[in-house]
């Protein structure tokens, strides 16, 4: 009598795998919701331009020291704002990666935790 590959014979247990995927999706959604409440801060120009951004990359606050406003050099202020916003985005993405990466399997963002071949 020949038996097909079952869970004990080296085959994939699809029910268990689907439960893992559903649990991962649930954890991911919960972590993404929590990111909305996280705040990262960045600054440029020695603190003359400050930015606060949520973990889900929404700009929450932008403050500019009045001394940074030089009508003769608007380009410098623009550069400081760009630098601060870009740094806040980078920090927000890093925060999201650290919070969400572990859920998807070892921080790499892959599905290695499922034990799938080639993952």
C-alpha positions in Angstrom: 0.0 0.0 0.0 1.5 3.3 -1.1 0.7 6.5 0.9 1.0 10.0 -0.5 3.2 12.5 1.2 1.5 13.7 4.3 2.6 16.1 7.1 4.7 13.4 8.7 6.3 12.3 5.4 8.1 15.5 4.5 5.1 17.2 2.8 3.8 20.6 3.6 1.1 21.0 6.2 -1.0 23.6 4.4 -3.4 24.1 7.3 -0.6 24.9 9.7 1.1 27.1 7.2 -2.2 29.1 6.6 -2.6 29.5 10.4 1.0 30.9 10.5 0.3 33.3 7.6 -2.9 34.5 9.3 -1.2 35.0 12.6 1.6 36.9 10.8 -0.9 39.2 9.0 -2.7 39.9 12.3 0.6 40.7 14.1 1.7 42.9 11.1 -1.6 44.9 11.1 -1.3 45.4 14.9 2.3 46.6 14.6 1.4 49.0 11.8 -1.4 50.5 13.9 1.1 51.0 16.8 3.5 52.7 14.4 0.9 55.5 14.0 1.5 56.4 17.6 5.3 56.3 17.5 7.2 59.6 16.8 10.6 60.2 15.4 12.4 63.5 15.5 15.1 65.0 13.2 16.8 68.3 12.9 19.1 70.2 10.6 21.1 73.4 10.8 22.2 72.8 14.4 18.5 72.5 15.4 17.3 75.5 13.5 14.8 73.3 11.6 13.1 70.5 13.6 10.7 67.8 12.3 8.5 65.3 14.0 7.1 62.4 12.0 4.9 59.4 13.0 6.1 55.9 12.5 3.8 55.6 9.5 5.6 58.5 7.9 3.1 61.3 8.4 4.7 64.7 9.0 3.4 65.8 12.4 5.3 69.0 13.1 7.8 71.3 11.4 9.4 74.1 13.4 11.8 76.7 12.1 13.8 79.0 14.3 13.1 82.6 13.3 16.9 83.1 13.0 17.0 80.6 10.1 14.7 82.9 8.0 17.1 85.0 6.0 15.3 86.7 3.0 18.7 86.9 1.3 19.3 83.1 1.5 16.0 81.2 1.2 17.9 78.4 -0.4 19.7 77.6 2.8 16.4 77.3 4.7 15.0 75.1 1.9 18.0 72.8 2.2 17.7 72.6 6.0 13.9 71.7 5.7 14.7 69.1 3.1 17.5 67.6 5.2 15.4 67.4 8.3 12.4 65.9 6.6 14.5 63.3 4.7 16.2 62.4 8.0 12.9 62.0 9.7 11.6 59.8 6.9 14.8 57.6 7.2 14.3 57.4 11.0 10.6 56.5 10.5 11.5 53.8 8.0 14.1 52.4 10.3 11.6 52.3 13.1 9.1 50.5 10.9 11.7 48.0 9.8 12.7 47.2 13.4 9.1 46.9 14.5 7.8 44.9 11.5 10.9 43.0 10.4 10.8 40.5 13.3 7.2 39.5 12.5 8.1 38.5 8.9 10.9 36.2 9.8 14.2 37.3 11.4 14.3 41.0 10.5 15.0 40.4 6.8 11.4 41.0 5.9 11.2 37.6 4.2 8.9 34.6 5.1 11.7 32.5 6.4 9.7 31.8 9.6 7.3 29.7 7.7 9.9 27.1 6.8 9.1 27.3 3.1 11.6 25.9 0.7 13.8 28.6 -0.8 12.7 31.3 1.7 
